[in-house]
Amino acid sequence: MRRVRIIGVGPGDPEQVTLEAVAAMRSVAYFVVADKGRDDPLLAAREALLARHVGSARVIAVPDPERDRSAATTGADASYLGAVADWHDARAAAYERAILGHDGDVGFLVWGDPAFYDSTIRIVEKVLARGNADFSWDVIPGVSSLQLLAARHRIVLHEIGQPITVTTARRLRAAVESGADNIVVMLNAHIDLDGLDHWDVWWGANLGTPHERLVGGQVGDVLAELHEARAAVKSAAGWIMDVYLLRRAAHRRDR
Ligand SMILES: C[S@@+](CC[C@H](N)C(=O)[O-])C[C@H]1O[C@@H](n2cnc3c(N)ncnc32)[C@H](O)[C@@H]1O
């Protein structure tokens, strides 16, 4: 039976691809990738990764369906989730066509680890649920950007025995209000840390790439530096992906 392999390839550095991921990449007949156009910041990284670990790889580029990003669908949660579900359905249909149109095992390359803020697993489940393509599938873990953030800053993401909240910029305020002390924030269209001056922050952008930048310290002391670094990375690399850990000041905790 045909195999679909969802392969986590780490957050940017070809050195941070596991041996298991390399073996999986070499085992498939071709890769299906979402084609977001020449402006896709990950295009060059993906090409470098394949050149380094596979050699000449067969890549089936599938034009990425448009996602509804109108104000109506970015405001309320229900309409946001509805827009994302529609987009995933369209992606599933496109991936199904790519899979049915080509023979052999298929690889999906996933940035970082497939378990964090990536929908490839959900979309592959949707392809199966459509009932037209029959395959087995597996997931190969990758190094996540949040692990690389911790390694670069040489920190543990939580204090002894404490929980971590991993969330998105959209939900940061809800995490703060819920009393979370250690919050990892991903998918940052903007960074808004108003009122969090006494928290500590460990921030990293474009980790594992030549444009990597780190900033750490108390929010009130380093916020200006962080915004400058963000702008500098974006202008030098042409794109930015950043992740950070926020930790509530010890004397303000509920314990
Ligand atoms: C669509 S999510 C994918 C996360 C990915 N699956 C992972 O495990 O890191 C993209 C977000 O991950 C974070 N991210 C991914 N790669 C990064 C990198 N090289 N440096 C900093 N943040 C990164 C950013 O918050 C970005 O907005």
PDBQT file of the ligand as one rigid body, heavy atoms in Angstrom, charges set to zero:
ROOT
HETATM    1  C1  LIG A 301       3.060  27.720  11.204  1.00  0.00    +0.000 C 
HETATM    2  S1  LIG A 301       3.970  27.754  12.714  1.00  0.00    +0.000 S 
HETATM    3  C2  LIG A 301       4.911  26.312  12.545  1.00  0.00    +0.000 C 
HETATM    4  C3  LIG A 301       5.648  25.904  13.789  1.00  0.00    +0.000 C 
HETATM    5  C4  LIG A 301       6.516  24.679  13.576  1.00  0.00    +0.000 C 
HETATM    6  N1  LIG A 301       5.705  23.503  13.302  1.00  0.00    +0.000 N 
HETATM    7  C5  LIG A 301       7.461  24.410  14.746  1.00  0.00    +0.000 C 
HETATM    8  O1  LIG A 301       7.429  23.308  15.322  1.00  0.00    +0.000 OA
HETATM    9  O2  LIG A 301       8.257  25.309  15.047  1.00  0.00    +0.000 OA
HETATM   10  C6  LIG A 301       5.098  29.027  12.352  1.00  0.00    +0.000 C 
HETATM   11  C7  LIG A 301       5.551  29.753  13.613  1.00  0.00    +0.000 C 
HETATM   12  O3  LIG A 301       6.567  29.000  14.260  1.00  0.00    +0.000 OA
HETATM   13  C8  LIG A 301       7.573  29.847  14.765  1.00  0.00    +0.000 C 
HETATM   14  N2  LIG A 301       8.815  29.554  14.016  1.00  0.00    +0.000 N 
HETATM   15  C9  LIG A 301       8.964  28.600  13.087  1.00  0.00    +0.000 A 
HETATM   16  N3  LIG A 301      10.233  28.571  12.643  1.00  0.00    +0.000 NA
HETATM   17  C10 LIG A 301      10.906  29.522  13.326  1.00  0.00    +0.000 A 
HETATM   18  C11 LIG A 301      12.249  29.966  13.317  1.00  0.00    +0.000 A 
HETATM   19  N4  LIG A 301      13.169  29.428  12.504  1.00  0.00    +0.000 N 
HETATM   20  N5  LIG A 301      12.596  30.977  14.165  1.00  0.00    +0.000 NA
HETATM   21  C12 LIG A 301      11.680  31.512  14.992  1.00  0.00    +0.000 A 
HETATM   22  N6  LIG A 301      10.387  31.136  15.030  1.00  0.00    +0.000 NA
HETATM   23  C13 LIG A 301      10.001  30.159  14.206  1.00  0.00    +0.000 A 
HETATM   24  C14 LIG A 301       7.078  31.268  14.542  1.00  0.00    +0.000 C 
HETATM   25  O4  LIG A 301       6.317  31.665  15.670  1.00  0.00    +0.000 OA
HETATM   26  C15 LIG A 301       6.181  31.090  13.331  1.00  0.00    +0.000 C 
HETATM   27  O5  LIG A 301       5.216  32.112  13.245  1.00  0.00    +0.000 OA
ENDROOT
TORSDOF 0
